[in-house]
């Protein structure tokens, strides 16, 4: 049985029980979960092993790569610029990034870029990984890319490209990389232990990603034997030329080693944010209220930032998704704690969100990447939190 450290306040014991069960039953190796309510932490728990190779235990300050949960952090940076009047979501991207106008993209507004409607989920020609990590070659490739569907007519998850797209807009507007802007304007005021572009002196605290073999190889299961709702996605995954596969194959080589120091040090604002569950929960808490005297976005800014922009069948994910301008919104399959919640999950299990209706902010990070429908860890924590709220 894994020893769990930290505290869960009275009334939130169910979250602690669900967290412990994730280690005993659901495959967690090392993880932490944090919940804020009305600007104060009410759950702060951690346990397990940060590096199975060395046996290093998970500590309160263990840092974890969170894959696409990074998108919510990057979206927050963009909306801080909107609040300051420096960025207009309805302005053409090309106003801030003139090269982006190529191939008929001159009129695509920033809003469509942030809500996965720009048709730039994949590249005709992948960029060498070393060049992608250097930033500018990937930004240039995306500026030169033709849209893969008529922008604004559909949405499809820009799983990898979104970070460079949003990040280049942030860089052009602020004069700073998204990692630096986040560090100076968001992390510093709130003392957040979270990074887009890991500093060298933080590396020893980073956990090591673990990739267990799935119990079932979906690629070998007949489509008719799978649940109907996931058949289109599995079929797309089996087609190497599908948009689903191309969207995650924008670098050469396709596979990115997220345990690599070079990858962790680079800025990939869609998928390589590294930090703690506490930092994610604290950031989201500061979006919907004050945390130690700091509030990031006003109530009006949050309302505009979380308004639905795209919903329905996702051309990349091949299932229904909902997006605001940067945040993912709840669906029937992912209800969170209220219909008004907003945030972002990450590959393999991580999740962070805010729920203004209940004054809740939530962060869960882990190093065991569980793929597919069998991962119930974040869901069980959210269900326990929902029960705790009554």
SELO-998495 format. One record per residue (C-alpha): z, y, x; chain; residue in three letters. Coordinates in steps of 0.25 Angstrom, whole numbers. Layout:
((Z; Y; X); 'A'; 'ALA');
...
REM end
This chain:
((0; 0; 0); 'A'; 'UNK');
((-4; 14; 6); 'A'; 'UNK');
((7; 24; 7); 'A'; 'UNK');
((4; 37; 0); 'A'; 'UNK');
((9; 50; 5); 'A'; 'UNK');
((11; 63; -1); 'A'; 'UNK');
((16; 67; -15); 'A'; 'UNK');
((12; 67; -30); 'A'; 'UNK');
((19; 77; -39); 'A'; 'UNK');
((26; 72; -51); 'A'; 'UNK');
((16; 70; -62); 'A'; 'UNK');
((5; 66; -52); 'A'; 'UNK');
((11; 52; -48); 'A'; 'UNK');
((-1; 45; -54); 'A'; 'UNK');
((-10; 52; -43); 'A'; 'UNK');
((-2; 46; -32); 'A'; 'UNK');
((-2; 32; -39); 'A'; 'UNK');
((-17; 33; -40); 'A'; 'UNK');
((-18; 38; -25); 'A'; 'UNK');
((-10; 26; -20); 'A'; 'UNK');
((-18; 16; -29); 'A'; 'UNK');
((-31; 21; -22); 'A'; 'UNK');
((-26; 15; -9); 'A'; 'UNK');
((-21; 2; -15); 'A'; 'UNK');
((-32; -1; -25); 'A'; 'UNK');
((-44; 9; -23); 'A'; 'UNK');
((-48; 9; -8); 'A'; 'UNK');
((-41; 22; -2); 'A'; 'UNK');
((-39; 21; 13); 'A'; 'UNK');
((-34; 35; 15); 'A'; 'UNK');
((-34; 46; 5); 'A'; 'UNK');
((-26; 58; -1); 'A'; 'UNK');
((-26; 65; -14); 'A'; 'UNK');
((-20; 79; -18); 'A'; 'UNK');
((-19; 86; -31); 'A'; 'UNK');
((-15; 100; -34); 'A'; 'UNK');
((-11; 106; -47); 'A'; 'UNK');
((-10; 121; -50); 'A'; 'UNK');
((-12; 123; -35); 'A'; 'UNK');
((-1; 114; -30); 'A'; 'UNK');
((-2; 100; -24); 'A'; 'UNK');
((4; 89; -34); 'A'; 'UNK');
((-2; 77; -27); 'A'; 'UNK');
((-4; 75; -12); 'A'; 'UNK');
((-5; 61; -7); 'A'; 'UNK');
((-12; 53; 4); 'A'; 'UNK');
((-12; 40; 11); 'A'; 'UNK');
((-19; 29; 18); 'A'; 'UNK');
((-27; 28; 31); 'A'; 'UNK');
((-36; 40; 36); 'A'; 'UNK');
((-43; 31; 47); 'A'; 'UNK');
((-43; 16; 44); 'A'; 'UNK');
((-48; 14; 58); 'A'; 'UNK');
((-36; 20; 65); 'A'; 'UNK');
((-26; 18; 54); 'A'; 'UNK');
((-23; 34; 54); 'A'; 'UNK');
((-15; 36; 41); 'A'; 'UNK');
((-20; 47; 30); 'A'; 'UNK');
((-11; 59; 32); 'A'; 'UNK');
((-9; 71; 23); 'A'; 'UNK');
((-19; 79; 32); 'A'; 'UNK');
((-30; 68; 33); 'A'; 'UNK');
((-43; 74; 31); 'A'; 'UNK');
((-54; 67; 23); 'A'; 'UNK');
((-69; 69; 22); 'A'; 'UNK');
((-72; 70; 7); 'A'; 'UNK');
((-87; 69; 6); 'A'; 'UNK');
((-92; 77; -7); 'A'; 'UNK');
((-78; 82; -11); 'A'; 'UNK');
((-82; 92; 0); 'A'; 'UNK');
((-92; 98; -10); 'A'; 'UNK');
((-81; 104; -18); 'A'; 'UNK');
((-76; 111; -6); 'A'; 'UNK');
((-89; 117; -3); 'A'; 'UNK');
((-91; 121; -17); 'A'; 'UNK');
((-78; 128; -17); 'A'; 'UNK');
((-83; 136; -5); 'A'; 'UNK');
((-96; 140; -12); 'A'; 'UNK');
((-88; 145; -25); 'A'; 'UNK');
((-79; 153; -16); 'A'; 'UNK');
((-91; 160; -11); 'A'; 'UNK');
((-96; 162; -26); 'A'; 'UNK');
((-82; 168; -29); 'A'; 'UNK');
((-83; 178; -18); 'A'; 'UNK');
((-97; 182; -23); 'A'; 'UNK');
((-104; 177; -11); 'A'; 'UNK');
((-112; 166; -18); 'A'; 'UNK');
((-119; 166; -31); 'A'; 'UNK');
((-121; 152; -37); 'A'; 'UNK');
((-133; 157; -45); 'A'; 'UNK');
((-140; 163; -33); 'A'; 'UNK');
((-151; 155; -27); 'A'; 'UNK');
((-146; 147; -15); 'A'; 'UNK');
((-158; 154; -7); 'A'; 'UNK');
((-151; 168; -8); 'A'; 'UNK');
((-140; 162; 2); 'A'; 'UNK');
((-149; 152; 9); 'A'; 'UNK');
((-163; 157; 9); 'A'; 'UNK');
((-169; 145; 15); 'A'; 'UNK');
((-165; 137; 3); 'A'; 'UNK');
((-176; 143; -5); 'A'; 'UNK');
((-186; 133; 1); 'A'; 'UNK');
((-193; 123; -8); 'A'; 'UNK');
((-191; 131; -21); 'A'; 'UNK');
((-176; 132; -20); 'A'; 'UNK');
((-175; 147; -20); 'A'; 'UNK');
((-169; 148; -34); 'A'; 'UNK');
((-159; 137; -33); 'A'; 'UNK');
((-145; 143; -36); 'A'; 'UNK');
((-133; 140; -28); 'A'; 'UNK');
((-127; 134; -41); 'A'; 'UNK');
((-137; 123; -41); 'A'; 'UNK');
((-135; 120; -26); 'A'; 'UNK');
((-120; 118; -29); 'A'; 'UNK');
((-122; 110; -41); 'A'; 'UNK');
((-132; 100; -35); 'A'; 'UNK');
((-144; 105; -43); 'A'; 'UNK');
((-152; 110; -32); 'A'; 'UNK');
((-160; 97; -30); 'A'; 'UNK');
((-156; 96; -15); 'A'; 'UNK');
((-148; 84; -15); 'A'; 'UNK');
((-157; 77; -4); 'A'; 'UNK');
((-166; 81; 7); 'A'; 'UNK');
((-181; 76; 9); 'A'; 'UNK');
((-177; 74; 24); 'A'; 'UNK');
((-163; 71; 28); 'A'; 'UNK');
((-157; 80; 39); 'A'; 'UNK');
((-152; 73; 52); 'A'; 'UNK');
((-137; 72; 51); 'A'; 'UNK');
((-134; 80; 63); 'A'; 'UNK');
((-142; 91; 58); 'A'; 'UNK');
((-135; 90; 44); 'A'; 'UNK');
((-122; 91; 51); 'A'; 'UNK');
((-126; 104; 58); 'A'; 'UNK');
((-129; 110; 44); 'A'; 'UNK');
((-141; 119; 46); 'A'; 'UNK');
((-152; 109; 46); 'A'; 'UNK');
((-146; 103; 33); 'A'; 'UNK');
((-146; 116; 27); 'A'; 'UNK');
((-160; 119; 31); 'A'; 'UNK');
((-165; 106; 26); 'A'; 'UNK');
((-159; 108; 12); 'A'; 'UNK');
((-165; 122; 12); 'A'; 'UNK');
((-178; 116; 14); 'A'; 'UNK');
((-177; 105; 4); 'A'; 'UNK');
((-184; 104; -9); 'A'; 'UNK');
((-176; 102; -21); 'A'; 'UNK');
((-176; 87; -26); 'A'; 'UNK');
((-176; 91; -41); 'A'; 'UNK');
((-178; 105; -48); 'A'; 'UNK');
((-165; 112; -45); 'A'; 'UNK');
((-156; 115; -56); 'A'; 'UNK');
((-163; 104; -65); 'A'; 'UNK');
((-153; 93; -61); 'A'; 'UNK');
((-142; 90; -51); 'A'; 'UNK');
((-140; 79; -41); 'A'; 'UNK');
((-128; 78; -31); 'A'; 'UNK');
((-131; 84; -18); 'A'; 'UNK');
((-122; 75; -11); 'A'; 'UNK');
((-125; 79; 3); 'A'; 'UNK');
((-134; 91; 3); 'A'; 'UNK');
((-124; 99; -6); 'A'; 'UNK');
((-115; 103; 5); 'A'; 'UNK');
((-126; 109; 14); 'A'; 'UNK');
((-132; 116; 2); 'A'; 'UNK');
((-119; 122; -3); 'A'; 'UNK');
((-114; 124; 11); 'A'; 'UNK');
((-126; 132; 16); 'A'; 'UNK');
((-125; 141; 4); 'A'; 'UNK');
((-110; 144; 8); 'A'; 'UNK');
((-114; 146; 23); 'A'; 'UNK');
((-125; 156; 19); 'A'; 'UNK');
((-116; 164; 10); 'A'; 'UNK');
((-103; 163; 18); 'A'; 'UNK');
((-109; 163; 32); 'A'; 'UNK');
((-100; 151; 35); 'A'; 'UNK');
((-102; 136; 34); 'A'; 'UNK');
((-96; 130; 22); 'A'; 'UNK');
((-85; 123; 31); 'A'; 'UNK');
((-81; 136; 37); 'A'; 'UNK');
((-81; 143; 24); 'A'; 'UNK');
((-72; 133; 17); 'A'; 'UNK');
((-63; 133; 29); 'A'; 'UNK');
((-61; 148; 29); 'A'; 'UNK');
((-62; 151; 14); 'A'; 'UNK');
((-56; 139; 7); 'A'; 'UNK');
((-48; 130; 17); 'A'; 'UNK');
((-41; 141; 25); 'A'; 'UNK');
((-35; 148; 13); 'A'; 'UNK');
((-30; 135; 7); 'A'; 'UNK');
((-27; 128; 20); 'A'; 'UNK');
((-36; 116; 16); 'A'; 'UNK');
((-38; 105; 25); 'A'; 'UNK');
((-52; 103; 22); 'A'; 'UNK');
((-65; 105; 30); 'A'; 'UNK');
((-80; 105; 29); 'A'; 'UNK');
((-83; 103; 44); 'A'; 'UNK');
((-71; 96; 50); 'A'; 'UNK');
((-64; 104; 62); 'A'; 'UNK');
((-62; 95; 74); 'A'; 'UNK');
((-47; 97; 74); 'A'; 'UNK');
((-46; 90; 60); 'A'; 'UNK');
((-54; 78; 64); 'A'; 'UNK');
((-42; 69; 67); 'A'; 'UNK');
((-37; 71; 53); 'A'; 'UNK');
((-49; 66; 46); 'A'; 'UNK');
((-49; 52; 39); 'A'; 'UNK');
((-60; 42; 42); 'A'; 'UNK');
((-69; 38; 30); 'A'; 'UNK');
((-69; 24; 26); 'A'; 'UNK');
((-80; 17; 19); 'A'; 'UNK');
((-76; 4; 12); 'A'; 'UNK');
((-87; -5; 7); 'A'; 'UNK');
((-89; -5; -8); 'A'; 'UNK');
((-85; -16; -16); 'A'; 'UNK');
((-98; -17; -23); 'A'; 'UNK');
((-112; -13; -17); 'A'; 'UNK');
((-118; -5; -28); 'A'; 'UNK');
((-132; -7; -21); 'A'; 'UNK');
((-131; -22; -23); 'A'; 'UNK');
((-127; -22; -38); 'A'; 'UNK');
((-138; -22; -49); 'A'; 'UNK');
((-139; -9; -56); 'A'; 'UNK');
((-137; -16; -69); 'A'; 'UNK');
((-124; -21; -65); 'A'; 'UNK');
((-119; -7; -61); 'A'; 'UNK');
((-112; 3; -71); 'A'; 'UNK');
((-123; 11; -78); 'A'; 'UNK');
((-118; 24; -74); 'A'; 'UNK');
((-120; 21; -59); 'A'; 'UNK');
((-133; 14; -59); 'A'; 'UNK');
((-142; 26; -57); 'A'; 'UNK');
((-134; 30; -45); 'A'; 'UNK');
((-134; 16; -39); 'A'; 'UNK');
((-149; 15; -41); 'A'; 'UNK');
((-151; 28; -34); 'A'; 'UNK');
((-142; 23; -22); 'A'; 'UNK');
((-151; 11; -21); 'A'; 'UNK');
((-164; 20; -20); 'A'; 'UNK');
((-165; 26; -6); 'A'; 'UNK');
((-174; 37; -11); 'A'; 'UNK');
((-165; 41; -22); 'A'; 'UNK');
((-160; 55; -23); 'A'; 'UNK');
((-146; 49; -23); 'A'; 'UNK');
((-148; 43; -9); 'A'; 'UNK');
((-156; 55; -4); 'A'; 'UNK');
((-145; 64; -8); 'A'; 'UNK');
((-135; 57; 2); 'A'; 'UNK');
((-146; 55; 13); 'A'; 'UNK');
((-148; 70; 18); 'A'; 'UNK');
((-145; 67; 32); 'A'; 'UNK');
((-151; 57; 42); 'A'; 'UNK');
((-144; 48; 44); 'A'; 'UNK');
((-140; 47; 29); 'A'; 'UNK');
((-126; 42; 32); 'A'; 'UNK');
((-116; 52; 37); 'A'; 'UNK');
((-103; 47; 44); 'A'; 'UNK');
((-93; 56; 38); 'A'; 'UNK');
((-83; 51; 48); 'A'; 'UNK');
((-91; 57; 59); 'A'; 'UNK');
((-84; 69; 66); 'A'; 'UNK');
((-98; 76; 66); 'A'; 'UNK');
((-100; 74; 51); 'A'; 'UNK');
((-85; 79; 48); 'A'; 'UNK');
((-87; 91; 57); 'A'; 'UNK');
((-100; 96; 50); 'A'; 'UNK');
((-100; 103; 37); 'A'; 'UNK');
((-106; 94; 26); 'A'; 'UNK');
((-101; 102; 14); 'A'; 'UNK');
((-105; 91; 4); 'A'; 'UNK');
((-97; 80; 10); 'A'; 'UNK');
((-89; 81; 23); 'A'; 'UNK');
((-77; 90; 19); 'A'; 'UNK');
((-65; 84; 26); 'A'; 'UNK');
((-50; 87; 21); 'A'; 'UNK');
((-38; 83; 13); 'A'; 'UNK');
((-36; 80; -2); 'A'; 'UNK');
((-26; 91; -1); 'A'; 'UNK');
((-36; 101; 3); 'A'; 'UNK');
((-46; 97; -8); 'A'; 'UNK');
((-35; 98; -19); 'A'; 'UNK');
((-30; 111; -13); 'A'; 'UNK');
((-44; 117; -13); 'A'; 'UNK');
((-47; 113; -27); 'A'; 'UNK');
((-33; 118; -31); 'A'; 'UNK');
((-37; 132; -26); 'A'; 'UNK');
((-50; 132; -34); 'A'; 'UNK');
((-42; 132; -47); 'A'; 'UNK');
((-29; 139; -43); 'A'; 'UNK');
((-21; 145; -32); 'A'; 'UNK');
((-16; 136; -21); 'A'; 'UNK');
((-6; 143; -12); 'A'; 'UNK');
((-11; 156; -17); 'A'; 'UNK');
((-26; 153; -14); 'A'; 'UNK');
((-36; 151; -25); 'A'; 'UNK');
((-51; 149; -20); 'A'; 'UNK');
((-59; 151; -33); 'A'; 'UNK');
((-56; 159; -45); 'A'; 'UNK');
((-55; 153; -59); 'A'; 'UNK');
((-69; 159; -63); 'A'; 'UNK');
((-75; 154; -50); 'A'; 'UNK');
((-70; 140; -52); 'A'; 'UNK');
((-75; 140; -66); 'A'; 'UNK');
((-89; 144; -62); 'A'; 'UNK');
((-89; 134; -50); 'A'; 'UNK');
((-85; 123; -58); 'A'; 'UNK');
((-95; 125; -70); 'A'; 'UNK');
((-104; 113; -72); 'A'; 'UNK');
((-118; 115; -66); 'A'; 'UNK');
((-124; 102; -66); 'A'; 'UNK');
((-121; 89; -74); 'A'; 'UNK');
((-127; 76; -78); 'A'; 'UNK');
((-135; 65; -70); 'A'; 'UNK');
((-135; 68; -55); 'A'; 'UNK');
((-148; 66; -48); 'A'; 'UNK');
((-141; 61; -36); 'A'; 'UNK');
((-129; 54; -41); 'A'; 'UNK');
((-136; 48; -53); 'A'; 'UNK');
((-124; 50; -62); 'A'; 'UNK');
((-119; 62; -70); 'A'; 'UNK');
((-112; 73; -61); 'A'; 'UNK');
((-107; 87; -64); 'A'; 'UNK');
((-107; 98; -54); 'A'; 'UNK');
((-103; 113; -54); 'A'; 'UNK');
((-107; 122; -43); 'A'; 'UNK');
((-102; 112; -32); 'A'; 'UNK');
((-91; 105; -39); 'A'; 'UNK');
((-92; 91; -46); 'A'; 'UNK');
((-87; 91; -60); 'A'; 'UNK');
((-81; 80; -68); 'A'; 'UNK');
((-89; 70; -76); 'A'; 'UNK');
((-85; 58; -85); 'A'; 'UNK');
((-85; 49; -73); 'A'; 'UNK');
((-77; 59; -64); 'A'; 'UNK');
((-68; 66; -74); 'A'; 'UNK');
((-57; 72; -64); 'A'; 'UNK');
((-45; 78; -71); 'A'; 'UNK');
((-52; 87; -81); 'A'; 'UNK');
((-67; 91; -85); 'A'; 'UNK');
((-64; 105; -77); 'A'; 'UNK');
((-61; 98; -64); 'A'; 'UNK');
((-71; 101; -52); 'A'; 'UNK');
((-72; 96; -38); 'A'; 'UNK');
((-79; 85; -30); 'A'; 'UNK');
((-78; 70; -26); 'A'; 'UNK');
((-83; 65; -13); 'A'; 'UNK');
((-89; 52; -8); 'A'; 'UNK');
((-80; 40; -9); 'A'; 'UNK');
((-69; 46; -16); 'A'; 'UNK');
((-64; 60; -13); 'A'; 'UNK');
((-62; 70; -24); 'A'; 'UNK');
((-57; 84; -26); 'A'; 'UNK');
((-57; 93; -38); 'A'; 'UNK');
((-50; 103; -46); 'A'; 'UNK');
((-46; 103; -61); 'A'; 'UNK');
((-43; 117; -66); 'A'; 'UNK');
((-39; 112; -79); 'A'; 'UNK');
((-27; 105; -73); 'A'; 'UNK');
((-25; 114; -61); 'A'; 'UNK');
((-28; 101; -52); 'A'; 'UNK');
((-35; 100; -39); 'A'; 'UNK');
((-37; 86; -33); 'A'; 'UNK');
((-41; 80; -19); 'A'; 'UNK');
((-43; 66; -15); 'A'; 'UNK');
((-49; 61; -2); 'A'; 'UNK');
((-50; 48; 5); 'A'; 'UNK');
((-57; 41; 16); 'A'; 'UNK');
((-61; 28; 9); 'A'; 'UNK');
((-75; 31; 4); 'A'; 'UNK');
((-76; 22; -9); 'A'; 'UNK');
((-90; 23; -15); 'A'; 'UNK');
((-94; 20; -29); 'A'; 'UNK');
((-88; 18; -42); 'A'; 'UNK');
((-76; 10; -37); 'A'; 'UNK');
((-69; 22; -31); 'A'; 'UNK');
((-58; 25; -41); 'A'; 'UNK');
((-49; 33; -31); 'A'; 'UNK');
((-51; 47; -35); 'A'; 'UNK');
((-53; 44; -49); 'A'; 'UNK');
((-40; 37; -50); 'A'; 'UNK');
((-33; 49; -44); 'A'; 'UNK');
((-40; 58; -53); 'A'; 'UNK');
((-36; 50; -65); 'A'; 'UNK');
((-21; 49; -60); 'A'; 'UNK');
((-22; 65; -59); 'A'; 'UNK');
((-27; 66; -73); 'A'; 'UNK');
((-16; 57; -78); 'A'; 'UNK');
((-6; 66; -71); 'A'; 'UNK');
((-11; 78; -77); 'A'; 'UNK');
((-9; 72; -91); 'A'; 'UNK');
REM end
